[in-house]
Amino acid sequence: MRLPYLLLDIDGVLIPFPDAEEACPATHIRHDVVPGGRTPDASVTIWLNPAHGPMLMGIIRIGLVTPVWCTSWRQDATTLVGPLLGLPPLPYVDLPRPQITTSHPNGYLWKRDYVDGWLGGAPTAWIDDDFTVLDHEWAEERTKRGSPTLLVQPDHRAGLHAEHLDAIEAWARRYMANASAA
């Protein structure tokens, strides 16, 4: 039986966007990282919540999902961000670098077309802060076609919370129970 994928975004999920006063949640700690292709004098400041690593490891250890980064951070997710949270190396969806000015050039999240092809018919729970109504309709249609799909959308200023992972765990348990019964 195929485990569902757990697709993980970073920006707006693990790294919240600052509020109008340029503040991040008090739970987050500043880190300066050097993404691939940059020099040390061109580092990027990110803010991470140290509680996210144990929260994610909790759902990973249960063994109901296969975690995969699905972010514009690409390989840097597994080499830079993951280690800061205490996560093991995870595979990533090798997303392209499209020349777009909005994350919804077709009315839905730009990643979706690439993710849809990458997933094939695999079941998935996908955490991203940037879904639109069209993405939620896509998830419903995928589920109706036999590819269970759950979209979890944290607030981009607050990021990931335990309830998001609780919802994914409950969904994955239902999926596994239904798949076993079939």
C-alpha positions, 0 to 999 in steps of 0.5 A: 500500500502506497503511503500518502505524500506529505508535501511541505512548503517553507515560505509562509509555512515554516518561515512566516511573512512579517506583519506590517511592522516587519515583525515575525511571531515571537516563537521564531528565531533568526537564522542567516543562511546562504542558499545555493548560488549565493556568496556568504556576503549575500546571506538570507535572513529567515525566522524559524520556530524551533518547535516545528522540527519536533512537530514534523518529526512526530508525524514523520515517525508515525509512518503514515506519510512520506515527507517531501519538500515542495518549495521554491527553496528546492534542494536548499530546503533539505540542506539549509532549512531542514537541519536548522529544525533537526529534520533528516534529509528529505527529498524535494520536488524539483520545481522549475524557476518560472518567470512569473510576477504572481504566485497565481499566474493562471488563478491557482498556485503556480506549483500545482501543474508541476506537482500534479504531474509529479504526483501522478495518482499518488495520495497527498496531503499538501501544506502551503499558505498560498492556495486559491479556490481553484486549488481546493477545487482541484483537490476535490476533483483529484479525490473524486478520481481516486487520488485522495488529496488534502490541502492544509493552508496555514496563515502566512503570517502565523505559519504552521501550528500543531492543529495542521499536523493533527488534521493531516494525521487524522486524514492519513489514518482514515486514508490507510484504514480505507485503503486496507479495507478496500 
